[in-house]
Amino acid sequence: MDLLMESFYFNLDFSIKLFLACAFAWEQDRNRERLRRRRRRRFWRHPIIELRESRGAYHTLYGEPNANLEKFHEYTRMSQDLFRDLLTRVQGTIRRQDTQLRRAIPPEERLLVTLRFLATGVSLSSLHFQYRLGISTLSGIVADTCRALWNVLRNEFIPLPTLDMWLEIAEKFWSVCDFPNCLGAVDGKHIRIIKPPKRGSEYFNYKKYFSVVLMAIADADCRFIAVDIGAFGRGNNSQTFKNSEMGRRVYGKKFNFPRPQPLPNTQGPPMPFIMVGDEAFQMCENLLKPYSSWDLNHTKRIFNYRLTRAQRTVECTFGILVSKWRILASAINLKMETVDEVVKACVVLHNYIMAKERPNIELDEPVAHPLPDYHHHPLRSTAEVGHMRDQFAAFFDSDIGRVSWQDNVV
């Protein structure tokens, strides 16, 4: 009897397991069928997209701003002539082949929609209704065009500086910012992004939002000399700069910097060419920062003021960049690789427009005067770098290096 009951319960348990397995398999088949029906396309092309060539923003508005130079500049952040020149440069890269099923989107429309996206920061959904293009199509257009802009323009407008270029940059800093032997201003900017999936707190910065870092060196004309894009937002500026390629070149003395020269209007000993940064950076032979705010005398205050005047050029560069390309002023909701392409495109477009539209400033020839009591030392330690900073500070507080208004400011 016990054996019979045990066999009964075994068969009952097996039957229940079999029933549950069949029910689960049936439910899985239903879910797959439901998903297949949901994914079935209702249209080959949506009716909204079908009317692109008659009612899309490119076909209805491109001719109107094209006839009004002021409105065209507002729409694309550049003049009509500059747009045509830019199109000539990149159209070979962004042009696509027509097929028997559909005509490719022309390069003019690809460039226009990308510039509008960068200039306004509107979502791809908004551009979908304006230009009557699919969202996935727009995403691909923006990524491809930004990549093409960087690849085509970077060698001409963000080149690796040569010796002559460094000397021109130094002359401009002395003329505009009254800072001698300066080759650039260094700083970083956090570009806000939507939190990437499965990345934890890597991009969460001290300002309490997610970002990537745009680390840059700028000249006195508010143009970028070198950039590093894509570092995690959680790092500070000093750490990010030291880990970047341009930071390794500065601290490792691998940039093709000019040989040390006497300060302007002097016949004193040669002083190294340097870059300027804020308090967050670590000083070295080619990078100076302000004195600490503790125990400042008059000479140190003068130096901090003069250095800040030179360092703020990179802040102005960031301000011009963000005010023109508003995509950088809001949280970017794109893939991380596309975010990097967008930021690089904005940077190279900034230099392109500044080079094409900003007039050049004539420089005056300096007059040489003797500068006594300066002694050049080989810079091998932090103390010697500090001594070099003291020499710059003494120059700014001397009759030769001072500017008329500096005593009133500090």
C-alpha positions as CSV (number, residue, x, y, z in Angstrom):
1,M,0.0,0.0,0.0
2,D,2.8,2.4,0.9
3,L,4.6,1.6,-2.4
4,L,1.3,2.3,-4.3
5,M,0.8,5.7,-2.6
6,E,4.4,6.7,-3.2
7,S,4.1,5.9,-6.9
8,F,0.8,7.9,-7.1
9,Y,2.4,11.0,-5.5
10,F,5.4,10.7,-7.8
11,N,3.2,10.6,-10.9
12,L,1.2,13.5,-9.6
13,D,4.2,15.6,-9.0
14,F,5.6,14.8,-12.5
15,S,2.2,15.7,-14.0
16,I,2.2,19.0,-12.3
17,K,5.7,19.8,-13.4
18,L,4.9,18.8,-17.0
19,F,1.7,21.0,-16.9
20,L,3.7,24.0,-15.6
21,A,6.4,23.5,-18.2
22,C,3.8,23.4,-21.0
23,A,2.1,26.5,-19.7
24,F,5.3,28.3,-19.5
25,A,6.3,27.4,-23.0
26,W,2.8,28.4,-24.3
27,E,3.1,31.8,-22.5
28,Q,6.6,32.3,-24.0
29,D,5.2,31.6,-27.5
30,R,2.4,34.1,-26.9
31,N,4.9,36.8,-25.8
32,R,7.1,36.2,-28.8
33,E,4.0,36.5,-31.1
34,R,2.9,39.6,-29.4
35,L,6.3,41.2,-29.7
36,R,6.5,40.2,-33.4
37,R,3.2,41.8,-34.1
38,R,4.2,44.9,-32.2
39,R,7.4,45.2,-34.2
40,R,5.7,44.8,-37.5
41,R,6.1,48.1,-39.4
42,R,2.9,49.7,-40.3
43,F,4.6,51.9,-43.0
44,W,7.5,51.6,-45.3
45,R,8.0,55.4,-44.7
46,H,5.8,57.3,-42.3
47,P,3.4,59.8,-43.9
48,I,5.2,62.6,-42.0
49,I,8.5,61.6,-43.6
50,E,6.9,61.1,-47.0
51,L,6.2,64.9,-47.1
52,R,9.9,65.8,-46.3
53,E,10.7,67.3,-49.8
54,S,7.6,69.5,-49.8
55,R,7.1,70.5,-46.2
56,G,10.4,69.7,-44.4
57,A,12.3,72.6,-42.8
58,Y,15.2,72.3,-45.2
59,H,13.0,72.6,-48.3
60,T,10.7,75.3,-46.9
61,L,13.2,77.4,-44.9
62,Y,16.6,77.0,-46.5
63,G,15.7,79.3,-49.3
64,E,14.3,82.0,-47.0
65,P,17.2,82.4,-44.6
66,N,19.5,81.9,-47.6
67,A,18.0,85.1,-49.1
68,N,18.3,87.0,-45.7
69,L,21.9,87.1,-44.5
70,E,21.0,88.1,-41.0
71,K,18.5,85.3,-40.5
72,F,20.9,82.8,-42.1
73,H,23.5,83.8,-39.5
74,E,21.0,83.4,-36.7
75,Y,20.0,80.0,-38.0
76,T,23.4,78.4,-38.6
77,R,25.7,80.6,-36.4
78,M,27.8,81.5,-39.5
79,S,27.5,83.6,-42.6
80,Q,26.3,82.3,-45.9
81,D,29.7,82.5,-47.5
82,L,31.2,80.6,-44.6
83,F,28.5,77.9,-44.8
84,R,29.3,77.4,-48.5
85,D,33.0,77.2,-47.8
86,L,32.4,74.7,-45.0
87,L,30.1,72.7,-47.3
88,T,32.8,72.6,-50.0
89,R,35.2,71.2,-47.5
90,V,33.1,68.4,-46.1
91,Q,30.6,67.4,-48.8
92,G,32.8,64.8,-50.2
93,T,32.9,63.0,-46.9
94,I,29.2,63.3,-45.9
95,R,27.7,62.6,-49.4
96,R,25.8,59.3,-49.7
97,Q,24.9,57.2,-52.7
98,D,21.4,57.2,-54.2
99,T,19.7,53.8,-54.5
100,Q,16.7,52.4,-56.5
101,L,14.6,52.5,-53.4
102,R,15.2,56.1,-52.2
103,R,17.3,59.2,-52.8
104,A,20.0,60.0,-50.4
105,I,19.8,63.1,-48.2
106,P,21.9,65.8,-49.9
107,P,25.1,67.1,-48.1
108,E,23.5,70.6,-47.7
109,E,20.7,69.2,-45.6
110,R,23.0,67.0,-43.6
111,L,25.2,69.9,-42.7
112,L,22.3,72.3,-42.1
113,V,20.5,69.9,-39.7
114,T,23.8,69.2,-37.8
115,L,24.6,72.9,-37.4
116,R,21.0,73.6,-36.2
117,F,21.4,70.8,-33.7
118,L,24.7,72.2,-32.4
119,A,23.5,75.8,-32.4
120,T,20.3,75.2,-30.5
121,G,20.7,71.9,-28.5
122,V,17.1,70.9,-29.3
123,S,16.3,67.2,-29.1
124,L,16.4,64.9,-32.1
125,S,12.6,64.4,-31.6
126,S,12.1,68.1,-32.3
127,L,14.3,68.0,-35.4
128,H,12.4,64.9,-36.5
129,F,9.2,67.0,-36.8
130,Q,10.9,70.0,-38.2
131,Y,13.0,68.3,-40.9
132,R,10.7,65.3,-41.3
133,L,13.6,62.8,-40.9
134,G,13.6,59.7,-38.8
135,I,15.1,60.0,-35.4
136,S,17.6,57.2,-36.0
137,T,18.4,58.8,-39.3
138,L,19.1,62.1,-37.6
139,S,21.2,60.4,-35.0
140,G,23.4,58.9,-37.7
141,I,23.6,62.2,-39.6
142,V,24.7,64.2,-36.6
143,A,27.4,61.7,-35.6
144,D,28.7,61.3,-39.2
145,T,28.8,65.0,-39.9
146,C,30.4,65.9,-36.6
147,R,33.1,63.3,-37.2
148,A,33.6,64.6,-40.7
149,L,34.0,68.2,-39.5
150,W,36.6,67.2,-37.0
151,N,38.6,65.1,-39.5
152,V,38.5,67.7,-42.3
153,L,39.2,70.8,-40.2
154,R,41.4,69.8,-37.3
155,N,44.8,69.7,-39.2
156,E,44.3,73.3,-40.5
157,F,42.6,75.0,-37.5
158,I,43.9,73.0,-34.5
159,P,47.4,72.1,-35.8
160,L,50.3,71.0,-33.6
161,P,52.0,74.4,-33.0
162,T,55.4,75.0,-34.6
163,L,58.1,77.1,-33.2
164,D,57.0,80.2,-35.2
165,M,53.4,79.7,-34.1
166,W,54.5,79.6,-30.4
167,L,56.4,82.8,-30.9
168,E,53.3,84.5,-32.5
169,I,51.1,83.3,-29.6
170,A,53.6,84.7,-27.1
171,E,53.7,88.1,-28.9
172,K,49.9,88.2,-28.8
173,F,49.7,87.5,-25.1
174,W,52.2,90.3,-24.4
175,S,50.3,92.7,-26.6
176,V,46.8,91.8,-25.4
177,C,47.3,90.6,-21.8
178,D,50.6,92.2,-20.9
179,F,52.0,88.9,-19.9
180,P,55.5,88.0,-21.4
181,N,56.7,84.6,-22.5
182,C,53.2,83.2,-22.3
183,L,52.2,80.4,-24.7
184,G,48.7,79.7,-23.6
185,A,46.1,79.6,-20.8
186,V,45.0,76.2,-19.4
187,D,41.6,75.3,-17.9
188,G,38.9,72.6,-18.0
189,K,35.2,72.8,-18.6
190,H,32.5,70.2,-17.6
191,I,30.1,69.4,-20.4
192,R,26.8,68.2,-18.9
193,I,25.5,64.8,-20.1
194,I,22.7,62.5,-19.3
195,K,24.0,59.6,-17.1
196,P,25.4,56.8,-19.3
197,P,24.0,53.4,-18.5
198,K,26.1,51.0,-16.4
199,R,28.8,53.5,-15.7
200,G,28.2,54.1,-12.0
201,S,29.6,57.4,-10.7
202,E,32.5,57.7,-13.2
203,Y,31.0,60.8,-14.8
204,F,29.5,62.3,-11.6
205,N,31.4,65.5,-10.8
206,Y,31.8,67.7,-7.7
207,K,29.1,70.0,-9.1
208,K,26.6,67.2,-8.6
209,Y,25.8,66.4,-12.2
210,F,27.2,64.0,-14.8
211,S,29.7,65.4,-17.3
212,V,32.7,64.9,-19.5
213,V,35.7,67.2,-19.3
214,L,36.8,69.5,-22.1
215,M,40.4,70.3,-21.1
216,A,41.9,73.0,-23.3
217,I,44.8,75.4,-23.9
218,A,43.7,78.7,-25.5
219,D,45.6,81.7,-26.9
220,A,45.0,85.4,-26.5
221,D,42.7,85.5,-29.6
222,C,40.3,83.1,-27.8
223,R,41.2,80.2,-30.0
224,F,42.0,76.7,-29.0
225,I,45.6,75.6,-29.3
226,A,45.1,72.0,-28.0
227,V,42.2,70.1,-26.5
228,D,41.5,66.8,-24.7
229,I,37.9,65.6,-24.7
230,G,36.1,62.8,-22.9
231,A,37.7,62.5,-19.5
232,F,35.5,61.4,-16.6
233,G,33.8,64.2,-14.8
234,R,34.7,62.9,-11.4
235,G,38.4,63.9,-11.8
236,N,39.7,67.4,-10.9
237,N,41.3,69.7,-13.4
238,S,44.9,69.1,-12.3
239,Q,44.5,65.3,-12.5
240,T,42.7,65.4,-15.8
241,F,45.3,67.7,-17.3
242,K,48.3,65.6,-16.1
243,N,46.7,62.4,-17.5
244,S,45.9,64.0,-20.9
245,E,48.3,64.0,-23.9
246,M,48.8,67.7,-23.8
247,G,49.5,67.6,-20.1
248,R,52.1,65.0,-20.5
249,R,53.7,67.1,-23.2
250,V,53.7,70.2,-20.9
251,Y,55.0,68.4,-17.8
252,G,57.4,66.2,-19.8
253,K,58.7,69.1,-21.9
254,K,57.8,67.4,-25.1
255,F,56.1,70.4,-26.7
256,N,58.3,72.2,-29.2
257,F,58.5,75.3,-26.9
258,P,60.9,78.1,-27.9
259,R,64.2,78.4,-26.1
260,P,64.2,80.7,-23.0
261,Q,64.4,84.4,-23.9
262,P,64.8,87.6,-21.9
263,L,61.5,89.3,-20.8
264,P,60.3,92.0,-23.1
265,N,62.0,95.4,-23.1
266,T,64.9,94.0,-21.1
267,Q,68.4,92.7,-21.7
268,G,68.2,90.4,-18.7
269,P,68.8,86.7,-18.4
270,P,66.6,84.3,-20.5
271,M,63.3,83.2,-18.9
272,P,61.4,80.0,-19.9
273,F,58.2,80.2,-22.0
274,I,55.3,79.2,-19.8
275,M,51.6,78.5,-19.7
276,V,49.3,79.9,-17.0
277,G,46.6,78.1,-15.0
278,D,44.6,78.6,-11.9
279,E,45.2,77.3,-8.4
280,A,44.1,73.8,-9.2
281,F,47.1,73.0,-11.4
282,Q,50.6,71.9,-10.3
283,M,53.4,74.3,-11.2
284,C,56.4,73.2,-13.3
285,E,59.0,74.9,-15.4
286,N,56.4,75.5,-18.2
287,L,53.3,76.1,-16.1
288,L,52.7,78.9,-13.6
289,K,49.8,79.5,-11.2
290,P,48.8,82.4,-8.8
291,Y,50.3,82.8,-5.4
292,S,48.2,81.4,-2.5
293,S,45.8,83.9,-1.0
294,W,47.6,83.7,2.4
295,D,50.1,86.4,3.2
296,L,50.1,88.3,-0.1
297,N,52.2,91.4,-0.4
298,H,51.9,94.1,-3.0
299,T,54.2,92.4,-5.5
300,K,52.4,89.1,-5.2
301,R,49.0,90.7,-5.7
302,I,50.2,92.4,-8.8
303,F,51.5,89.1,-10.2
304,N,48.1,87.3,-9.4
305,Y,46.3,90.1,-11.2
306,R,48.5,90.0,-14.3
307,L,48.4,86.2,-14.4
308,T,44.6,86.2,-14.0
309,R,44.3,88.6,-16.9
310,A,46.1,86.1,-19.1
311,Q,44.4,83.0,-17.7
312,R,40.9,84.4,-18.3
313,T,41.4,84.2,-22.0
314,V,40.6,80.5,-21.8
315,E,37.5,81.3,-19.8
316,C,36.4,83.7,-22.5
317,T,37.1,81.0,-25.1
318,F,34.7,78.7,-23.2
319,G,32.1,81.4,-22.9
320,I,32.2,82.2,-26.7
321,L,32.1,78.4,-27.5
322,V,29.0,77.8,-25.3
323,S,27.1,80.9,-26.3
324,K,27.4,80.0,-30.0
325,W,26.9,76.3,-29.8
326,R,24.1,75.9,-27.3
327,I,24.2,72.1,-27.3
328,L,27.0,72.5,-24.8
329,A,24.8,74.5,-22.4
330,S,22.3,71.7,-21.8
331,A,22.6,68.0,-20.8
332,I,23.5,66.1,-24.0
333,N,21.4,63.0,-24.4
334,L,23.5,60.9,-26.8
335,K,25.8,57.9,-26.7
336,M,29.2,58.6,-25.1
337,E,31.1,58.2,-28.4
338,T,28.7,60.6,-30.1
339,V,29.1,63.1,-27.2
340,D,32.8,63.2,-27.9
341,E,32.2,63.7,-31.6
342,V,29.8,66.6,-30.9
343,V,32.2,68.4,-28.6
344,K,35.1,68.0,-31.0
345,A,32.9,69.4,-33.8
346,C,32.0,72.4,-31.7
347,V,35.6,73.1,-30.8
348,V,36.9,72.9,-34.4
349,L,34.0,75.0,-35.7
350,H,34.8,77.6,-33.0
351,N,38.4,77.9,-34.3
352,Y,37.2,77.8,-37.9
353,I,34.8,80.7,-37.4
354,M,37.2,82.7,-35.3
355,A,39.9,82.3,-38.0
356,K,37.6,83.3,-40.9
357,E,35.6,86.1,-39.4
358,R,37.7,87.8,-36.7
359,P,40.0,90.6,-37.8
360,N,43.7,90.5,-37.0
361,I,45.2,93.0,-34.6
362,E,48.4,94.8,-35.4
363,L,51.2,94.6,-32.7
364,D,53.5,97.4,-31.7
365,E,57.3,96.8,-31.6
366,P,58.7,96.7,-28.0
367,V,61.5,98.9,-26.9
368,A,64.4,97.2,-25.0
369,H,65.7,98.4,-21.6
370,P,68.1,96.9,-19.2
371,L,66.7,94.9,-16.3
372,P,69.1,94.5,-13.4
373,D,69.3,92.0,-10.5
374,Y,67.8,89.0,-12.3
375,H,69.6,85.7,-12.1
376,H,68.7,82.6,-14.2
377,H,68.8,79.2,-12.4
378,P,68.3,75.8,-13.9
379,L,64.8,74.7,-12.9
380,R,64.9,71.3,-11.3
381,S,62.8,71.6,-8.1
382,T,59.7,73.2,-6.8
383,A,61.7,75.9,-5.0
384,E,63.4,76.9,-8.3
385,V,60.1,77.0,-10.1
386,G,58.9,79.3,-7.2
387,H,61.9,81.4,-7.7
388,M,61.1,81.8,-11.4
389,R,57.6,82.9,-10.4
390,D,59.1,85.5,-8.1
391,Q,61.2,86.8,-11.0
392,F,58.0,87.3,-13.1
393,A,56.4,89.0,-10.1
394,A,59.3,91.4,-9.7
395,F,59.2,92.2,-13.4
396,F,55.5,93.1,-13.2
397,D,56.1,95.4,-10.2
398,S,59.1,97.1,-11.8
399,D,59.0,100.4,-13.8
400,I,59.7,98.3,-17.0
401,G,57.0,95.7,-16.7
402,R,54.2,97.5,-14.9
403,V,51.0,98.7,-16.5
404,S,49.4,102.0,-15.5
405,W,46.2,100.7,-14.0
406,Q,47.5,97.7,-12.0
407,D,48.0,99.6,-8.7
408,N,44.4,100.8,-8.8
409,V,43.0,97.3,-9.4
410,V,44.8,95.5,-6.6
